[in-house]
């Protein structure tokens, strides 16, 4: 008898002050049925809100070391949730991401979701959802940190 796959809730949020401007993302991973919960955040010198929303999902998925998990991704980003739930990202891929903003991240995204059974759930932002509010605070705090990273994909696409 095979083991039931782990079910993980991944909460994400991204933020950019100025859009583009100093940016960051926040992530919460919760292993459903256990007390396991872990938070992550990262700040960037200059990026956009959409890039941070998408990068939060990519990095959150990449942090899950066990393959073939069932993952529920909760995001307040229609950009991210609609791209997958409405199949847009697969259309963009079929067209080679031609003229598509954030193609570098969408390619990474597609590689990460292949590793698991992933569903995307849109939640309204700034609506007192505890994990979404916490991710928002983590993202904003990360955008203010010293020694932020450089979003090379954003720099390359805009030079």
Backbone bond lengths (Angstrom), bond angles and torsions (degrees), N, CA, C in turn:
res aa  C-N    CA-C-N  psi(-1)  N-CA   C-N-CA  omega(-1)  CA-C   N-CA-C  phi
1 X - - - 1.452 - - 1.534 108.76 -
2 X 1.313 116.51 130.04 1.459 119.77 -178.03 1.528 110.77 -84.11
3 X 1.314 113.80 151.12 1.451 120.89 179.24 1.523 110.40 -71.87
4 X 1.321 115.34 143.54 1.461 120.52 175.90 1.531 107.80 -68.34
5 X 1.345 118.04 135.88 1.473 118.94 -179.66 1.530 111.76 -65.02
6 X 1.329 114.86 150.34 1.462 120.25 175.76 1.522 109.27 -64.21
7 X 1.326 115.61 140.78 1.465 120.73 174.40 1.521 107.22 -108.57
8 X 1.312 115.99 122.56 1.450 122.61 -176.22 1.520 109.80 -122.51
9 X 1.315 115.78 134.80 1.467 121.54 171.97 1.525 107.13 -97.36
10 X 1.311 115.80 127.54 1.467 122.33 178.17 1.521 107.45 -117.44
11 X 1.331 115.49 113.96 1.462 122.23 177.87 1.517 107.70 -103.92
12 X 1.327 116.77 135.10 1.461 120.22 -176.71 1.524 111.19 -139.41
13 X 1.322 114.13 154.73 1.463 119.81 170.29 1.522 108.36 -157.76
14 X 1.310 115.51 149.61 1.452 122.35 177.56 1.511 109.95 -125.68
15 X 1.327 114.96 158.37 1.458 120.36 -177.78 1.522 109.36 -149.91
16 X 1.313 115.89 142.46 1.460 121.12 171.70 1.525 107.51 -139.79
17 X 1.319 115.02 129.09 1.462 119.74 178.62 1.522 107.81 -93.55
18 X 1.315 115.83 101.36 1.458 121.18 -178.16 1.508 112.15 115.07
19 X 1.287 118.24 -32.48 1.472 126.40 174.78 1.532 114.00 43.89
20 X 1.318 121.20 70.02 1.465 124.35 13.24 1.524 112.35 -85.45
21 X 1.308 113.12 157.64 1.455 120.83 178.33 1.509 109.19 175.44
22 X 1.313 117.14 -169.59 1.460 119.86 175.77 1.531 108.41 -54.94
23 X 1.321 116.20 136.93 1.460 119.65 -169.52 1.520 111.42 -140.69
24 X 1.323 115.09 167.24 1.453 120.10 177.18 1.512 110.73 -169.15
25 X 1.320 114.14 169.48 1.457 119.32 174.26 1.512 109.87 -138.39
26 X 1.327 114.79 159.13 1.453 122.38 176.12 1.516 109.68 -129.83
27 X 1.328 115.09 145.00 1.462 122.30 -177.29 1.526 108.53 -136.41
28 X 1.330 116.25 139.51 1.456 122.11 167.45 1.524 107.19 -127.28
29 X 1.330 116.15 127.36 1.467 122.83 173.86 1.519 108.03 -108.51
30 X 1.322 116.92 128.50 1.461 122.10 175.84 1.521 109.02 -128.06
31 X 1.312 115.79 127.74 1.453 121.55 176.45 1.525 106.44 -87.86
32 X 1.330 116.37 110.78 1.460 122.26 -175.50 1.533 109.82 -61.66
33 X 1.332 115.82 134.92 1.456 121.59 179.10 1.520 113.91 88.31
34 X 1.338 116.22 2.25 1.462 120.86 177.23 1.531 108.19 -132.98
35 X 1.303 116.14 178.03 1.463 121.02 175.23 1.527 112.05 -92.01
36 X 1.349 117.47 4.56 1.457 120.32 -176.13 1.526 110.52 -69.12
37 X 1.320 115.07 126.71 1.457 122.31 174.77 1.522 106.95 -151.07
38 X 1.323 116.12 134.09 1.464 120.11 -179.49 1.524 108.35 -138.92
39 X 1.342 115.44 143.28 1.463 121.71 179.59 1.520 110.15 -114.43
40 X 1.335 115.27 146.78 1.462 122.53 177.31 1.519 108.47 -141.33
41 X 1.318 115.49 153.54 1.460 120.26 172.66 1.520 108.73 -155.35
42 X 1.333 114.77 159.75 1.463 120.11 177.88 1.516 107.66 -153.05
43 X 1.339 116.29 141.37 1.450 121.77 179.10 1.514 111.85 -111.80
44 X 1.332 115.94 153.39 1.458 122.96 -179.14 1.525 109.65 -133.24
45 X 1.317 115.53 145.02 1.471 121.22 -179.49 1.526 112.21 -59.46
46 X 1.324 116.28 -45.72 1.471 120.34 -177.42 1.524 109.23 -154.33
47 X 1.333 115.27 125.21 1.455 121.14 177.23 1.526 107.62 -163.34
48 X 1.323 116.23 -168.48 1.457 121.35 178.99 1.518 110.49 -118.56
49 X 1.317 115.68 162.52 1.450 121.03 177.98 1.533 110.84 -59.71
50 X 1.338 117.49 -47.23 1.470 119.43 -178.37 1.527 112.01 -61.14
51 X 1.320 117.46 -39.14 1.467 119.45 178.13 1.526 110.38 -64.07
52 X 1.325 116.99 -39.37 1.462 119.87 -179.58 1.530 111.14 -69.63
53 X 1.333 116.90 -39.11 1.468 120.20 176.82 1.532 110.28 -59.19
54 X 1.319 116.35 -45.20 1.457 121.62 -178.04 1.529 111.32 -72.66
55 X 1.305 117.30 -42.06 1.465 120.96 179.90 1.527 111.17 -64.35
56 X 1.316 117.96 -34.01 1.464 121.03 176.49 1.523 110.54 -59.90
57 X 1.325 117.04 -44.18 1.470 120.85 178.77 1.526 110.09 -65.18
58 X 1.325 117.12 -46.89 1.466 121.23 -179.45 1.521 110.57 -58.21
59 X 1.324 117.01 -50.74 1.463 120.47 -177.91 1.526 111.49 -67.84
60 X 1.315 117.37 -35.98 1.465 120.15 176.53 1.512 111.44 -62.10
61 X 1.327 116.88 -46.13 1.466 120.63 177.73 1.524 111.33 -63.67
62 X 1.326 116.78 -39.23 1.469 121.18 -178.41 1.528 111.62 -65.98
63 X 1.319 118.14 -24.09 1.462 121.72 -179.05 1.530 112.22 -77.98
64 X 1.317 117.91 -10.85 1.460 121.60 -179.10 1.527 107.95 -88.76
65 X 1.326 115.40 107.72 1.465 121.38 -173.65 1.522 114.09 -81.24
66 X 1.308 117.60 -24.86 1.462 121.00 -179.77 1.527 109.01 -81.05
67 X 1.339 118.04 124.62 1.471 119.46 -179.62 1.534 111.68 -74.94
68 X 1.298 115.28 161.38 1.466 123.87 173.39 1.524 114.27 59.80
69 X 1.314 116.88 38.39 1.461 121.01 174.52 1.524 109.51 -82.41
70 X 1.303 115.19 158.03 1.460 121.19 169.58 1.520 105.12 -92.90
71 X 1.324 116.16 120.07 1.460 120.09 -174.73 1.531 110.00 -124.26
72 X 1.309 114.86 127.17 1.461 121.79 173.33 1.521 106.84 -103.41
73 X 1.328 115.36 113.14 1.463 121.11 179.24 1.524 108.05 -95.57
74 X 1.331 115.23 123.61 1.459 121.85 178.45 1.519 108.10 -108.31
75 X 1.327 115.95 121.48 1.461 121.12 -177.41 1.518 109.84 -142.16
76 X 1.330 115.77 146.14 1.468 119.87 174.32 1.527 110.91 -93.66
77 X 1.329 116.28 11.18 1.461 121.33 -178.22 1.531 111.17 -97.42
78 X 1.318 116.02 109.25 1.465 120.04 173.66 1.532 110.18 -63.11
79 X 1.326 116.27 -33.06 1.461 121.68 177.24 1.526 110.33 -53.01
80 X 1.319 117.10 -46.35 1.457 121.92 -178.40 1.521 111.00 -79.27
81 X 1.326 117.67 -52.82 1.461 119.44 -173.60 1.531 112.39 -66.47
82 X 1.310 117.80 -40.70 1.468 119.53 178.91 1.526 111.55 -68.76
83 X 1.323 117.24 -35.33 1.471 119.76 -179.51 1.526 110.90 -58.30
84 X 1.317 116.81 -37.26 1.461 119.30 -179.97 1.527 111.45 -89.74
85 X 1.316 117.53 -46.93 1.465 120.24 -175.47 1.525 113.03 -67.35
86 X 1.318 116.75 -29.30 1.472 120.36 179.04 1.533 111.88 -98.26
87 X 1.340 116.56 1.68 1.461 120.91 174.95 1.512 115.74 77.79
88 X 1.321 117.81 8.75 1.464 120.07 -177.03 1.521 111.69 -59.70
89 X 1.329 117.46 -41.79 1.466 120.66 -174.89 1.527 111.10 -61.61
90 X 1.330 117.49 -31.71 1.467 120.13 179.66 1.536 110.59 -74.67
91 X 1.313 116.43 -31.38 1.467 120.38 173.99 1.532 109.76 -68.28
92 X 1.332 116.48 -42.05 1.467 120.69 178.84 1.525 109.91 -62.56
93 X 1.327 116.26 -41.51 1.465 120.49 179.64 1.534 110.18 -63.51
94 X 1.335 116.96 -43.67 1.462 121.49 -179.86 1.529 111.55 -59.96
95 X 1.323 116.57 -28.56 1.468 121.67 179.45 1.522 111.56 -96.14
96 X 1.348 116.35 13.23 1.460 120.71 178.43 1.520 113.54 69.09
97 X 1.324 117.50 22.52 1.463 123.20 -178.79 1.527 112.03 57.44
98 X 1.331 116.23 25.31 1.464 120.54 -179.43 1.529 110.65 -59.42
99 X 1.321 115.13 128.63 1.468 123.16 179.93 1.532 113.00 58.15
100 X 1.316 117.21 26.00 1.464 121.28 -178.71 1.528 109.61 -100.35
101 X 1.310 116.11 126.39 1.459 121.88 176.30 1.532 108.38 -67.82
102 X 1.321 116.16 141.52 1.463 123.48 176.91 1.530 113.56 66.03
103 X 1.336 116.39 28.06 1.468 120.52 -179.77 1.523 111.53 -55.71
104 X 1.333 117.55 -36.76 1.474 120.25 179.71 1.523 110.89 -58.55
105 X 1.317 116.79 -42.19 1.458 120.51 -179.05 1.522 112.33 -76.17
106 X 1.312 117.90 -36.90 1.463 119.82 178.70 1.528 110.69 -62.97
107 X 1.322 117.79 -36.15 1.466 120.60 176.99 1.526 110.66 -65.19
108 X 1.325 117.32 -43.28 1.467 120.76 176.21 1.529 110.69 -63.43
109 X 1.301 116.05 -41.12 1.461 122.23 178.68 1.524 111.03 -56.87
110 X 1.318 116.56 -49.49 1.469 120.69 -179.11 1.521 111.94 -62.03
111 X 1.317 117.49 -35.20 1.463 120.89 177.35 1.533 110.64 -66.84
112 X 1.317 117.51 -38.65 1.470 120.82 -178.02 1.524 113.15 -72.88
113 X 1.327 117.92 -39.89 1.471 118.00 -176.16 1.526 111.87 -71.47
114 X 1.325 118.53 -18.79 1.470 121.57 177.36 1.524 112.04 -64.32
115 X 1.320 117.21 -23.20 1.465 121.76 -173.71 1.527 113.04 -79.10
116 X 1.334 117.38 -11.71 1.458 120.92 -172.77 1.528 110.51 -143.97
117 X 1.326 114.96 174.57 1.459 122.15 169.92 1.532 105.75 -96.54
118 X 1.319 116.10 106.30 1.460 119.95 -169.76 1.525 110.62 -117.08
119 X 1.332 114.73 132.82 1.458 120.64 171.40 1.520 107.79 -118.91
120 X 1.335 116.43 148.52 1.458 121.77 -178.62 1.518 109.61 -115.87
121 X 1.324 115.00 127.63 1.456 121.65 -177.00 1.529 108.03 -122.85
122 X 1.329 115.43 120.97 1.459 119.79 177.90 1.523 108.69 -82.82
123 X 1.334 115.54 134.21 1.459 121.23 173.35 1.523 107.69 -125.06
124 X 1.300 116.37 144.83 1.459 120.43 -179.87 1.525 109.44 -69.32
125 X 1.323 115.99 128.52 1.453 121.09 179.33 1.515 112.34 -72.98
126 X 1.324 116.30 154.65 1.465 123.42 176.97 1.531 110.95 53.08
127 X 1.343 114.05 44.68 1.456 120.79 -176.68 1.530 111.38 -126.78
128 X 1.338 115.86 29.91 1.461 123.41 178.74 1.532 114.12 62.41
129 X 1.329 118.06 24.38 1.467 120.54 171.51 1.533 105.47 -78.06
130 X 1.333 119.22 116.57 1.475 120.99 -169.65 1.530 114.61 -54.97
131 X 1.325 117.88 -47.87 1.463 119.00 -178.05 1.527 111.45 -70.91
132 X 1.328 117.53 -36.47 1.460 119.47 178.34 1.522 110.70 -66.48
133 X 1.321 116.95 -41.47 1.466 120.47 177.89 1.526 110.45 -63.06
134 X 1.330 117.11 -40.66 1.466 120.89 178.99 1.530 110.13 -65.85
135 X 1.322 117.76 -43.38 1.471 120.40 178.13 1.520 110.93 -61.59
136 X 1.320 116.84 -38.66 1.456 120.93 177.40 1.534 110.26 -61.65
137 X 1.326 117.09 -45.55 1.468 119.79 178.63 1.531 110.72 -62.81
138 X 1.330 117.30 -42.07 1.468 120.67 178.28 1.528 110.83 -60.91
139 X 1.340 116.70 -42.61 1.469 121.52 -178.74 1.524 110.99 -64.60
140 X 1.312 116.51 -46.80 1.470 120.28 -179.24 1.530 110.16 -65.02
141 X 1.335 117.29 -45.12 1.471 120.51 177.73 1.526 110.91 -58.04
142 X 1.328 116.85 -41.96 1.465 120.80 -179.44 1.526 111.00 -62.84
143 X 1.334 117.20 -33.43 1.470 120.35 -179.35 1.529 112.08 -68.92
144 X 1.332 117.48 -17.42 1.456 122.60 179.46 1.531 113.43 -97.80
145 X 1.327 117.40 -8.09 1.468 120.23 -175.64 1.520 111.86 -64.74
146 X 1.325 114.88 153.53 1.466 121.10 171.54 1.529 107.90 -74.71
147 X 1.311 117.18 160.46 1.471 122.51 174.77 1.527 113.06 54.21
148 X 1.319 116.26 47.44 1.457 120.42 177.21 1.529 109.50 -71.33
149 X 1.328 115.30 159.48 1.458 121.11 178.95 1.530 110.42 -79.67
150 X 1.316 114.28 167.28 1.466 121.75 174.90 1.527 107.76 -99.76
151 X 1.309 117.53 129.61 1.461 121.94 175.15 1.527 106.92 -84.83
152 X 1.328 115.31 89.44 1.466 120.95 -174.96 1.521 112.43 -60.42
153 X 1.327 117.05 -36.57 1.468 120.18 178.86 1.515 111.94 -63.56
154 X 1.334 116.95 -38.07 1.457 120.23 178.10 1.523 110.01 -68.64
155 X 1.329 116.42 -43.72 1.470 121.04 -179.63 1.534 110.14 -61.40
156 X 1.323 117.06 -47.37 1.470 120.60 -178.66 1.523 111.85 -61.81
157 X 1.334 116.38 -40.98 1.472 120.11 -177.39 1.524 112.29 -71.72
158 X 1.321 117.58 -19.43 1.464 120.69 -174.45 1.527 113.88 -115.23
159 X 1.308 116.82 18.30 1.478 120.89 175.46 1.505 110.47 -120.38
